[in-house]
Amino acid sequence: MAVLWVGSVTTPGATGDVYACGPCLAELDHMVRVQAHDRDGHGDRAAQSATLTAPAHVTKTCEHRQTERHDGKTYCRDCERQLYL
């Protein structure tokens, strides 16, 4: 599945790049629009609160606890997805 670089993220002790596929980008876009709408004081906040739901293409959750490298790329041993670190 194709992914697009979204930007960088900083957490306590680490900084990295964030990539997302089309359905994930659509969910992020929706969340940002709802938050902006709420922040600007339009409508009922309770009815419009943003929630993060798993996109339809996500069938299982993997925490990517074990990784391995192939051809200079990092992959999860469990789900075999390429990780962009």
Backbone hydrogen bonds, N-H to C=O, Kabsch-Sander energy under -0.5 kcal/mol:
donor,donor_aa,acceptor,acceptor_aa,energy
4,L,20,A,-2.7
6,V,18,V,-3.1
7,G,18,V,-1.3
9,V,16,G,-2.9
11,T,14,A,-3.0
14,A,11,T,-2.0
16,G,9,V,-2.3
18,V,7,G,-3.2
20,A,4,L,-2.1
25,L,21,C,-2.5
26,A,22,G,-2.2
27,E,23,P,-1.9
28,L,24,C,-2.5
29,D,25,L,-2.6
30,H,26,A,-2.2
31,M,27,E,-2.4
32,V,28,L,-2.4
33,R,29,D,-2.4
34,V,30,H,-2.4
35,Q,31,M,-2.3
36,A,32,V,-2.6
37,H,33,R,-2.4
38,D,34,V,-2.6
39,R,35,Q,-2.8
40,D,36,A,-2.0
41,G,38,D,-1.6
42,H,37,H,-1.9
45,R,43,G,-0.6
48,Q,44,D,-1.1
49,S,45,R,-0.5
49,S,46,A,-0.6
53,T,51,T,-0.7
58,V,55,P,-1.9
59,T,57,H,-0.7
68,E,75,Y,-2.5
70,H,73,K,-2.4
73,K,70,H,-2.3
74,T,83,L,-0.6
75,Y,68,E,-3.1
76,C,81,R,-2.3
77,R,66,Q,-3.0
78,D,66,Q,-0.5
80,E,76,C,-1.2
83,L,74,T,-3.2
85,L,83,L,-1.0
